[in-house]
Amino acid sequence: MKHLRTVDDVMTHAVITVNRGTPFKDVVKTMRQWRISALPVMSDEGRVVGVISEADLLLKAQGDESRAVSAGQLMTVPAVTVTRNAGIASAARLMARGHLKRLPVVDDDGSLVGVVSRGDLLKIYLRPDKDIAQELRELILTRLMPAGSAIVYVHVSDGIVHLNGTIPDPSLSDVLVRIAHTVPGVVNVTARFDAEAPA
């Protein structure tokens, strides 16, 4: 499994959309057919102008939007979108803040390139433990530790990273823990290091 870091790594590329003029019943049919809870609403120029969700449709069903009969009249605006190169963590925060289940993904020019769901963002936690361990070892060996300055062992079990070994400075333990937390798929980190004996 490749390193999963950005929205582009986990998003769904095939996107079902509607336009402003799509009738209410067609929106419902589309959601049911594709088993999705929200649809991007597109302009004639191919830009996302809003999102219509099951919640928007329920407002209509309750009579709160009695004159709204099309996607353009029911959609939520402005559309909350995320760029394809956004980090997975930032997309997750955006979803959590807005209580959103899905986000349209746009390119640098604003054109729709995919959609990302909560389930997509959770894919990072399916990374094999050996992939997480390998990435972390590479980070430690190639970027952080001068040769011979420390001995760091990395073990990963069910996404939990266990670090141990010998380090020259106890404060380095906190640095290593913070770095381990940046690796996609890491659930938690434990560290038990011995201080290097003075020469």
C-alpha positions as CSV (number, residue, x, y, z in Angstrom):
1,M,0.0,0.0,0.0
2,K,1.5,3.4,-1.0
3,H,1.9,6.2,1.5
4,L,-1.5,7.8,2.1
5,R,-0.9,11.4,2.8
6,T,-3.3,13.6,0.7
7,V,-6.9,13.6,-0.2
8,D,-5.9,12.6,-3.7
9,D,-4.6,9.3,-2.3
10,V,-7.9,8.3,-0.9
11,M,-10.7,10.1,-2.7
12,T,-13.2,8.5,-5.1
13,H,-12.5,9.8,-8.6
14,A,-15.8,8.9,-10.2
15,V,-18.3,11.5,-8.9
16,I,-22.1,11.6,-9.4
17,T,-23.3,15.2,-9.7
18,V,-26.5,17.1,-10.5
19,N,-27.0,20.6,-11.9
20,R,-29.0,23.5,-10.5
21,G,-32.1,22.6,-12.5
22,T,-32.2,18.9,-11.5
23,P,-35.8,18.3,-10.1
24,F,-36.2,17.3,-6.5
25,K,-37.5,13.8,-7.3
26,D,-34.5,13.2,-9.6
27,V,-32.1,14.2,-6.8
28,V,-33.8,11.7,-4.5
29,K,-33.6,8.9,-7.1
30,T,-30.0,9.6,-7.8
31,M,-29.0,9.5,-4.1
32,R,-30.9,6.2,-3.7
33,Q,-29.5,4.6,-6.9
34,W,-25.9,5.4,-5.9
35,R,-26.4,5.0,-2.2
36,I,-24.9,8.4,-1.3
37,S,-25.9,11.0,1.1
38,A,-24.9,14.2,-0.7
39,L,-24.3,15.4,-4.3
40,P,-22.2,18.3,-5.6
41,V,-24.3,20.7,-7.6
42,M,-22.5,21.9,-10.8
43,S,-22.7,25.1,-12.8
44,D,-22.8,25.1,-16.6
45,E,-19.1,25.9,-16.5
46,G,-18.3,22.7,-14.5
47,R,-17.7,24.4,-11.1
48,V,-19.1,23.2,-7.8
49,V,-21.7,25.8,-6.8
50,G,-23.3,24.0,-3.9
51,V,-24.0,20.7,-2.3
52,I,-27.4,19.1,-1.8
53,S,-27.6,16.6,1.0
54,E,-30.2,14.3,2.6
55,A,-30.7,16.9,5.3
56,D,-31.6,19.5,2.6
57,L,-34.1,17.1,1.1
58,L,-35.7,16.4,4.5
59,L,-36.3,20.2,5.0
60,K,-38.4,20.0,1.8
61,A,-40.2,16.9,3.1
62,Q,-41.0,18.8,6.3
63,G,-42.5,21.6,4.3
64,D,-39.9,24.2,5.4
65,E,-38.9,24.7,1.7
66,S,-42.3,24.6,0.1
67,R,-41.4,26.4,-3.1
68,A,-38.0,24.7,-3.6
69,V,-38.3,22.1,-6.3
70,S,-34.8,21.9,-7.8
71,A,-31.3,21.2,-6.6
72,G,-30.3,24.8,-7.1
73,Q,-33.1,26.0,-4.8
74,L,-32.4,23.4,-2.1
75,M,-28.6,23.2,-2.1
76,T,-26.3,24.5,0.6
77,V,-24.1,27.4,-0.5
78,P,-21.3,28.1,-0.7
79,A,-20.1,24.6,-1.2
80,V,-17.4,23.4,1.2
81,T,-14.7,21.8,-0.9
82,V,-11.2,20.6,-0.4
83,T,-8.2,20.5,-2.8
84,R,-6.8,17.2,-4.0
85,N,-3.4,18.0,-2.4
86,A,-4.8,18.8,1.0
87,G,-3.6,16.6,3.8
88,I,-5.9,13.9,5.1
89,A,-5.8,15.3,8.6
90,S,-6.9,18.8,7.4
91,A,-9.7,17.3,5.4
92,A,-10.9,15.3,8.5
93,R,-10.8,18.5,10.6
94,L,-12.9,20.3,7.9
95,M,-15.5,17.5,7.9
96,A,-15.6,17.5,11.7
97,R,-16.1,21.2,12.0
98,G,-18.9,21.3,9.5
99,H,-20.4,17.9,10.5
100,L,-20.0,16.8,6.9
101,K,-20.0,13.3,5.6
102,R,-18.6,14.0,2.1
103,L,-16.6,16.8,0.5
104,P,-16.2,17.6,-3.2
105,V,-12.5,17.6,-4.2
106,V,-11.4,20.3,-6.6
107,D,-8.2,20.9,-8.6
108,D,-6.2,24.1,-8.4
109,D,-8.4,25.7,-11.0
110,G,-11.5,24.8,-9.1
111,S,-12.8,22.0,-11.3
112,L,-14.3,18.9,-9.7
113,V,-11.9,15.9,-9.6
114,G,-13.4,13.7,-7.0
115,V,-15.2,13.3,-3.7
116,V,-13.9,12.2,-0.3
117,S,-16.0,10.6,2.4
118,R,-15.4,9.9,6.1
119,G,-14.8,6.3,5.1
120,D,-12.2,7.3,2.6
121,L,-10.3,9.3,5.2
122,L,-10.2,6.2,7.5
123,K,-8.4,4.2,4.8
124,I,-5.1,5.3,6.3
125,Y,-5.8,3.1,9.3
126,L,-5.8,0.1,7.0
127,R,-2.1,0.5,6.3
128,P,-0.1,-2.7,7.1
129,D,2.0,-2.4,10.2
130,K,5.1,-3.3,8.3
131,D,4.5,-0.3,5.9
132,I,4.2,2.1,8.9
133,A,7.3,0.7,10.5
134,Q,9.3,0.9,7.3
135,E,8.3,4.5,6.7
136,L,9.2,5.5,10.3
137,R,12.5,3.7,10.2
138,E,13.4,5.6,7.0
139,L,12.4,8.9,8.6
140,I,14.6,8.2,11.6
141,L,17.6,6.8,9.8
142,T,17.7,9.2,6.8
143,R,16.6,12.5,8.3
144,L,17.0,12.5,12.1
145,M,19.8,10.4,13.3
146,P,23.5,11.0,12.5
147,A,25.2,7.6,12.1
148,G,26.0,6.0,15.4
149,S,24.4,8.7,17.6
150,A,21.5,6.5,18.7
151,I,20.0,3.0,18.5
152,V,16.2,3.2,17.8
153,Y,14.0,0.1,17.4
154,V,10.6,0.4,15.8
155,H,7.8,-2.1,16.3
156,V,4.3,-1.6,15.1
157,S,1.3,-3.6,16.2
158,D,-2.3,-2.7,15.1
159,G,-1.2,0.8,14.2
160,I,0.4,1.4,17.6
161,V,4.1,2.3,17.3
162,H,6.5,1.1,20.1
163,L,9.9,2.9,20.1
164,N,12.8,1.8,22.3
165,G,16.6,1.8,22.3
166,T,19.3,4.1,23.4
167,I,19.5,7.8,22.7
168,P,22.1,10.4,23.6
169,D,19.7,13.0,24.9
170,P,16.4,12.2,26.8
171,S,14.6,15.2,25.1
172,L,15.0,13.3,21.8
173,S,12.3,10.9,22.9
174,D,9.6,13.6,22.6
175,V,10.9,14.5,19.1
176,L,10.7,10.9,18.0
177,V,7.2,10.5,19.4
178,R,6.0,13.6,17.6
179,I,7.6,12.4,14.3
180,A,6.0,9.0,14.7
181,H,2.5,10.6,15.1
182,T,3.0,12.3,11.6
183,V,3.2,8.9,9.8
184,P,-0.2,8.1,8.2
185,G,-1.9,5.2,9.8
186,V,-0.4,5.6,13.3
187,V,-3.0,5.2,16.0
188,N,-0.7,5.8,19.0
189,V,2.9,5.9,20.0
190,T,4.8,4.6,23.1
191,A,8.4,5.2,23.8
192,R,10.9,3.7,26.3
193,F,14.5,4.8,25.8
194,D,17.6,4.4,27.8
195,A,20.1,7.3,28.0
196,E,23.4,6.7,26.3
197,A,26.2,6.3,28.8
198,P,28.8,9.1,28.7
199,A,32.0,8.1,27.1
